[in-house]
């Protein structure tokens, strides 16, 4: 089968290891299902895999990809829940936790075929395209969990989203604003802040700007560059959800502010099947859907990954295999402004 894979980890020049070529067809363990991949969304975790974060060198060559949408042999449309090795009987709360499973414990989804146990296949709403569905599990589901489980936000609360244009940020803005949460967003450029406005943000600010008032929660996936501003922005007793560290994971701790203002700092990763169902209900009743910046053939994976690494993305970048793009009888993908570039 064709696949996008890394030949070896390279922390200094990660994109140099990307290859689009042939890999052995996956074996189908007893009771598992082979899924034909229709679309796969890129994620910062793919960049970690290229650098060798959390994966031993002897596990390469390694197929990239964390999330995908595809078809079971009977034609059922599904998305892949990321924790493919989880044994039966584990609770949904447990399934939301072990990062190593998602970062690279199994081969990735940027291939023509993947295998999974039936428990790891979740339904796809009929009104979503393949490209939109490919963004649900590793982007929208974690965003839902961050907002409504970890930060416990309710209509009328205020949240600050650090970052305006990436896949996670656009999901956070859409979900929060559609739920009646007042959503403030920081963005590095005027066009990114304008995008946040179009997605429903109540107010937008330049990075580090003084806010009119403290917020109930801050979602921070940036790390070092925004951490001081994050702690300065959250109210006494509020919550900071740590969702990543794209600019570095060693920010100044500022422990005195955390304990003096009784700030809750929580980590969040993935999400549960129950949260997935609630998220689909919210999407169905409000009409919100993933923002797809561009749909590219898998052969252009290296260029797409470079755009991701450079921050040149508005929403999600999605890869498809030739002839597989577009939904099965559904609408055409809702795409960003630069689709077709």
C-alpha positions in Angstrom: 0.0 0.0 0.0 1.0 3.6 -0.4 1.9 5.6 2.8 3.6 8.7 4.1 6.3 7.7 6.5 9.5 8.8 8.3 12.6 6.8 7.5 14.3 7.8 10.8 14.0 10.4 13.5 15.9 13.6 12.8 15.6 16.4 15.5 17.6 18.9 13.3 16.1 18.4 9.9 12.8 16.5 10.5 11.3 17.1 7.0 14.2 15.5 5.3 13.1 12.0 6.5 9.6 12.2 5.0 8.9 9.7 2.2 5.8 8.9 0.2 6.2 5.4 -0.9 5.1 1.8 -0.4 4.8 -0.1 2.9 3.5 -3.6 3.6 -0.2 -3.9 3.8 -1.3 -4.1 7.5 -2.1 -7.4 9.0 -5.7 -7.7 10.3 -5.7 -9.4 13.8 -8.6 -11.7 14.6 -11.6 -9.6 15.4 -10.2 -6.4 14.0 -11.3 -4.4 10.9 -9.4 -3.1 7.9 -10.4 0.5 7.1 -9.8 2.2 3.8 -8.6 5.7 4.6 -10.3 8.5 2.7 -8.8 11.5 4.4 -6.2 12.1 7.1 -5.6 15.4 8.9 -2.1 16.6 9.8 -1.2 17.3 13.4 1.7 18.7 15.4 2.2 15.2 16.7 3.4 14.3 13.2 6.2 16.8 13.6 7.1 15.2 17.0 7.3 11.8 15.3 9.7 13.2 12.7 11.9 14.4 15.5 11.8 11.2 17.4 9.9 12.4 20.4 8.6 9.5 22.5 9.5 6.8 19.9 12.5 4.6 19.8 14.8 4.6 16.8 14.1 0.9 16.2 10.4 1.7 15.5 11.3 3.4 12.2 10.5 3.5 9.3 7.2 4.8 10.8 4.0 5.7 9.1 2.8 9.2 10.1 -0.7 10.4 10.9 -2.8 10.5 14.1 -6.4 10.8 12.8 -8.3 9.8 9.8 -11.7 9.1 8.3 -12.5 6.1 6.2 -14.7 3.2 5.3 -15.2 -0.2 6.8 -15.5 -3.1 4.4 -19.3 -2.8 4.6 -19.2 0.8 3.6 -19.8 2.3 7.0 -18.2 5.7 7.4 -16.0 5.9 10.5 -13.2 7.9 12.2 -10.4 6.2 14.1 -10.3 6.6 17.9 -6.6 7.0 18.5 -6.0 4.5 21.3 -5.9 1.4 19.1 -4.1 -0.8 21.5 -6.4 -0.3 24.5 -7.8 -3.6 25.8 -11.5 -4.2 26.3 -12.8 -3.2 29.7 -10.9 0.1 30.0 -13.0 3.0 31.0 -13.5 6.0 28.7 -11.8 8.2 31.3 -8.7 5.9 31.1 -8.8 6.0 27.4 -8.5 9.8 27.4 -5.2 9.7 29.2 -2.2 7.7 27.9 -0.4 10.1 25.5 2.2 7.5 24.4 -0.6 5.5 22.6 -1.5 8.5 20.4 2.0 9.8 19.8 3.3 6.7 18.2 2.6 3.3 19.9 1.1 2.0 16.6 1.6 2.8 12.9 -0.1 6.0 11.8 -3.1 6.8 9.6 -1.3 8.4 6.6 -1.7 5.2 4.6 -4.2 3.7 2.2 -5.3 1.2 4.8 -5.2 0.9 8.6 -6.5 -1.8 11.0 -8.3 -1.3 14.3 -10.6 -3.1 16.7 -14.3 -2.3 16.3 -14.2 -0.4 19.6 -11.8 2.1 18.1 -14.2 3.1 15.2 -16.6 5.9 15.9 -19.4 7.0 13.6 -19.2 9.9 11.2 -22.2 12.3 10.8 -23.6 12.1 7.3 -23.5 15.8 6.7 -19.7 16.0 7.1 -17.3 15.5 4.3 -14.4 13.0 4.6 -12.0 15.9 5.0 -14.0 17.5 7.9 -14.5 14.1 9.6 -10.7 13.6 9.5 -10.4 16.5 12.0 -12.8 15.3 14.6 -10.8 12.9 16.9 -7.4 14.5 17.5 -8.5 18.2 17.1 -12.2 18.8 17.8 -12.6 16.1 20.5 -9.6 17.3 22.6 -10.9 20.9 22.2 -14.4 19.9 23.5 -12.8 18.1 26.5 -10.6 21.1 27.3 -13.5 23.6 27.3 -16.3 21.6 29.0 -14.7 18.9 31.0 -11.4 20.3 32.2 -12.3 24.0 32.4 -16.0 23.2 33.1 -17.1 26.3 31.2 -20.8 27.2 31.0 -22.8 29.7 29.0 -21.8 33.3 30.1 -18.3 32.3 31.2 -15.3 33.9 29.5 -12.4 31.9 28.0 -9.1 33.1 26.5 -7.7 31.0 23.6 -4.0 31.6 23.1 -3.6 31.4 19.3 -6.1 32.1 16.6 -5.6 30.1 13.5 -4.4 26.5 14.0 -6.6 23.4 13.9 -7.0 23.3 17.7 -7.6 27.0 18.1 -10.2 27.2 15.4 -12.0 24.2 17.0 -11.9 25.9 20.4 -13.3 29.1 19.1 -16.1 27.5 17.2 -17.1 25.2 20.0 -16.9 27.8 22.8 -18.8 30.5 20.9 -21.5 28.2 19.7 -22.1 27.2 23.4 -22.6 30.7 24.6 -19.2 31.1 26.1 -17.7 34.5 25.7 -14.6 33.8 23.7 -11.5 36.0 23.6 -8.6 35.1 21.3 -5.0 36.3 20.8 -3.4 36.2 17.3 -0.1 37.2 15.9 -1.4 38.8 12.8 -4.4 40.9 11.7 -5.6 38.2 9.3 -5.5 35.5 12.0 -7.4 37.7 14.4 -10.0 38.4 11.7 -10.4 34.7 11.2 -11.1 34.3 14.9 -13.8 36.9 14.6 -15.4 35.1 11.7 -15.5 31.9 13.7 -17.4 33.6 16.5 -14.8 35.2 18.8 -16.2 38.0 21.0 -12.9 39.9 21.0 -9.4 39.5 19.6 -6.1 40.8 20.9 -2.5 40.9 20.0 -0.3 38.5 22.0 0.5 39.7 25.5 -2.2 42.4 25.4 -3.8 43.6 28.7 -7.3 42.2 28.8 -10.3 44.3 30.0 -10.9 41.8 32.9 -9.7 38.4 34.1 -11.1 35.4 32.4 -12.6 32.2 33.9 -10.3 30.0 31.9 -7.3 30.1 29.5 -6.6 27.4 27.0 -2.8 27.4 26.2 -1.2 25.2 23.7 1.6 27.6 22.9 3.8 27.2 26.1 6.8 29.3 26.8 5.9 32.4 24.7 2.4 32.8 26.3 2.7 31.3 29.8 3.3 34.6 31.7 0.4 36.2 29.9 -1.8 33.2 30.5 -1.3 33.3 34.3 -1.7 37.1 34.3 -5.1 36.8 32.4 -6.9 34.1 34.4 -9.1 35.2 37.4 -8.6 34.3 41.0 -9.6 30.6 41.3 -9.8 30.2 37.5 -8.4 27.4 35.4 -5.6 27.1 33.0 -5.8 24.2 30.6 -2.4 23.1 29.2 -3.0 21.7 25.8 0.5 21.6 24.3 3.7 23.5 24.1 4.5 24.4 20.5 7.0 27.1 21.5 8.7 25.1 24.3 7.7 23.3 27.5 10.0 25.1 30.0 8.2 28.4 30.7 8.8 30.4 33.8 6.7 28.7 36.5 5.5 31.8 38.3 4.5 29.5 41.2 3.8 32.5 43.5 1.0 33.6 41.3 -0.5 30.1 41.0 -0.7 29.5 44.7 -1.6 33.1 45.7 -4.4 33.3 43.2 -5.4 29.7 43.7 -5.2 29.0 39.9 -6.1 25.5 38.8 -3.5 24.2 36.2 -4.7 21.1 34.5 -3.5 19.1 31.5 -5.8 17.7 28.8 -5.3 15.1 26.2 -7.6 13.4 23.8 -11.2 12.8 24.9 -13.8 10.0 25.7 -16.4 8.4 23.6 -19.1 10.0 25.7 -17.6 13.4 25.0 -17.5 12.6 21.3 -21.2 11.9 21.3 -22.0 15.2 23.2 -19.7 17.1 20.7 -21.5 15.6 17.7 -24.8 16.7 19.3 -23.6 20.2 19.7 -22.2 20.3 16.1 -25.5 19.0 14.8 -27.7 21.5 16.6 -25.5 24.6 15.9 -24.2 23.7 12.4 -20.5 24.3 13.3 -18.0 22.2 11.5 -14.2 21.9 11.2 -12.3 24.5 9.2 -10.3 22.8 6.5 -7.6 25.1 5.1 -6.5 23.0 2.3 -6.9 19.5 0.9 -3.8 18.2 -0.7 -2.8 14.9 -2.4 -0.7 12.7 -0.1 2.2 13.0 -2.5 2.6 16.6 -1.3 3.0 15.5 2.3 6.4 17.1 2.8 5.2 20.5 1.6 2.1 20.3 3.8 4.2 19.4 6.9 6.4 22.3 6.2 3.4 24.6 6.2 2.3 23.1 9.5 5.8 23.6 11.0 5.9 27.2 9.7 2.5 28.0 11.2 1.2 28.7 7.7 -2.2 27.1 8.4 -5.8 28.4 9.0 -7.6 25.4 10.5 -6.5 21.9 9.4 -4.5 20.6 6.5 -5.9 17.3 5.1 -4.2 14.8 2.9 -6.1 12.4 0.6 -5.1 9.7 -1.8 -5.9 10.4 -5.5 -9.5 9.6 -6.3 -10.5 9.4 -2.6 -11.3 13.1 -1.9 -14.9 14.2 -1.2 -17.7 12.7 0.9 -19.7 9.5 0.2 -22.9 11.2 -1.0 -22.4 14.1 1.4 -21.6 17.8 0.9 -18.3 19.1 -0.4 -15.7 20.0 2.2 -16.1 23.4 3.9 -12.6 24.8 3.3 -10.6 27.8 4.3 -9.8 30.9 2.2 -6.7 29.5 0.6 -8.0 26.1 -0.6 -6.5 25.3 -3.9 -3.3 27.3 -3.4 
